[in-house]
């Protein structure tokens, strides 16, 4: 029997495969994690392609999504739809990008985007490298980056959570990003 246009069994199978791989990845299965990232990468390229014209910019947003998935994977419950969880992250990163694009400062224009990673042969290696470098940051800088750039909190909410002024948070974020860029380029901060 032929599949009807409303038959979504292939989509349903892929969603279940993603959920299964996410659960195995949470258990430490590296092969499952690599396959999960590859599937997410392809799916997010399809999601971002009609929304962002520039291939380089799409890759930057995609890297942000992959990093957010990496950092947040432990929070995925396994009982909810992985696809819904993933697209919540993707939409937030896309909204963050659009907000930044509209509010570019002179510093952002001269310094470039937050993550200046070159597209890596191995996506997982670049995400793991960034996570490793983030772990080297002092606690206050790491938490500031996590709250604002990875979880998408506003600077006022993140400042309140960290118990600092919004101006102090902005300075901390600027220094943290500068330090991360230097480490990722192999320079001293």
Secondary structure, DSSP 8 states (H G I E B T S, - for coil): ----TT--HHHHHHHHHHHHHHHHHHTT-HHHHHHHHHHHHHHHHHHHHTT---HHHHHHHHHHHHHHHHHHGGG--SSS-HHHHHHHHHHHHHHHHHHHHHT--HHHHHH--S------SSHHHHHHHHHHHHHHS-HHHHHHHIIIIIS---HHHHHHHHTS-HHHHHHHHHHHHHHHHHHHHT---
